[in-house]
Amino acid sequence: MTKPRPLTRLEFMKLSAAAAAGITVLPGFTYERNAFPEPLKRRFGRTNFDVTTFGLGGQSSIQWTPEDVNPVDIILKAFDMKVNYFDTSNVYGPSQVNFGKAFEKLNLIPGRSNFNENLRSNIFLTTKSMIRWAKGGYPQMDNVRNSTNADHGGGAIADLKRSLSQMFGDGSGNYPKGAYVDMIMIHNLNTYEEIDVVYSGLEGDFDPKGNFGALIALRDFRDGTNVTGLNPDHEKLVRHLGFSGHYSAPVMMEMIQRDKWDLMDGMLVAINVNDRRYQNMQYNVIPVAEEKDIGIVGMKVFADGAMYGKHAGWSNQPEHVVRTVGNQSMPSKPLIEYALTTKGLDTLIVGIGHIDEDPLKCQLVQNFYASQIEENALSERERRELEQLGLNAYDGKANYFQMGDEGLTPPRNPRILADDKIQIMWDTSYAGDEPISYYEVIKDGTVVDTISHRPQVLLDQPFVCEIDGPGNQFRIAAVDAAGRRAESELLTV
């Protein structure tokens, strides 16, 4: 009998393309466990950790598990394929527990004689908390959501410890010494009020006996300090802090722009072929995160299954899990390629509904191979062509989780500082479906200067133009790559 050989990346990509086109292929190749090529990796921002371009998401069948699926097998297979970025959350039902079962099999429990420290140090494990406050007893506020699958209501720090208990401990609140997550993200930020809460205690007066936001306390558990009084044992339970969002690019931008302490090392953001049909992420928040060297993770590449016939609304049960590998009108491979060729993206998390011994039917294998693409592999013209695929599902209206397009906005917060010289100042515009190119400064009806657009990384670092000579009336206009303009209101000295 001829010994089976593993597929090369090129061979597999050819077969994947044929399968996506609906062609029956009898390649003569045999899938073998551990027979995959080394996955591509990218530097994950300033963490300086190299993450695989494919990351395993903690939803789909790991959260809403169909009766005939073993979620632990999905996680183990991802490890077999040398995936090293893993994502879960305290609002993903049994997801963290399923990771814990897999970690038990992989000898990833610290303190045990069989602990595989080398394997643990070579994966990047992220969890998330959707509680905005550091501790329990927090007030209920308009436009501030707090949610967890736990029953303790103990705040973000309790969520962090719950994650460690479910993935490395007994699931009842206890975790072994040496357990940590590589990152905890403030989950699903939608409103400016939520940002106000998570930064409270860092901005303004800090009262350790009162209520304060999650970030100041999570910093204690990152650094081993006890500024908040919540970390008397000086534990270091997390390596990095970050945040996630998929609704409002402006809110996510402000989350970064208010971070004077460089706390945010990672961002999870929605990105797919429909992005430019909404208030997009790729021209707004992603460049700001990239400028600050924040690691960027993409999600919602299949619009939570809406690309494949699921209703355009939140999944919440096993019947919503997609278990096929794309279809002829919407092949999964180019959807993944679009996301991973978005400038700035480091990795893409994908939820897996189904694995199979036949690699052409296995979502995990197919999506993994589709992710083996360099950031600059597609031209802008090719990316625009791929955007047409989004029209095959709900006429491009599948991104129910994303704010609608508002077009190019005028420069924000325009103001004049008049002393010995006149200075015009403003904050960034928001881009429409084309990137912003530059700003025009208009004095008494005449353009007197142009300022190139750049990502504004801090609120206290606005755009500034110093005016030569006297003037009475001023405007600032944003101009995008299509030549469209959006002018501010009239400013008078």
Helices and strands as residue ranges (DSSP letters): H 9-20, E 41-43, G 45-47, E 50-52, E 54-56, G 60-62, H 71-80, E 85-87, H 95-105, H 117-121, E 124-129, H 156-168, E 181-186, H 192-199, H 214-223, E 238-245, H 249-257, E 264-270, G 275-277, H 285-291, E 295-299, G 303-308, G 318-320, H 332-340, E 347-350, H 363-370, H 380-386, G 387-392, G 394-396, E 412-418, E 422-427, E 436-443, E 446-452, E 463-467, E 473-480, E 485-487, E 491-492
